[in-house]
Amino acid sequence: MRLSADQENRYRTEGFLVLEELFSPAEVETLRAGYEADASIAAPHRFLEPDSGHVATLFALHDRLPEFDALARSPRLLEPARQLVADQLYLYQMKVNTKSACGGKTQGWHQDYIAWRLADQLPAPRMVTMGILLDDSTEFNGPLIFIPGSHTAGLLRDDRAEGSEPDAFVDSNDVALTPEILAELVEHRGMRSIQAPAGSAVIFHPEVVHGSAPNMSPHPRRPLILTYNDIHNLPRNPTPRPHYLVNRDTAPLSAYQPAGRG
């Protein structure tokens, strides 16, 4: 389950990599069904869109659903993550970010690591994120958009936006980059949107700049996001955020291999 030399080089150069149809339609349908059932239950780990009341983000599905716990240990995800970061990793966070049909808000241009550094006092970006597309990602439904190579620029801000709510959930717009920084990045590096079928994986660096527009289509956009962290890079916040935002189980993961599938 290791990445090829070319795939690894593309990730390290551009800060992201797409593996198309890594999971089968049947596997994706199982994950969709689990998500939909879990999303129907009101709980602190479920965040809603303020205007529509639709689910915006659902956290920590691995705590409640065995198929998501098994997914975090899948060698199709865990082995590439180890290859890119470190041999001993744990699941730092799992969530589904939903843009409902003809809805969802703009996700400002940001680097994930800034939020985790501010909220959790995470020492270094010794992490990698795996996004599993539960739906086709198209030009119309608010796909992820990356600025290739922007992870090599280091941290591009170190504070939250003035007026942002000081709560445990750090919204991407709270740490969004200024238009001036964005313009300079795009001038030199361009932009690239992710258009790929359901079941594809998007692997991305915690410092690569990315964002997304609202969903203009009549179809939902639901990427399942798993972030792995080096066990030697634990958060240092003396008052940790809730466990559904920051996983307390930091034991290194071992791969789980289901029968008949690698």
Disulfide bonds with the S-S distance in Angstrom:
none
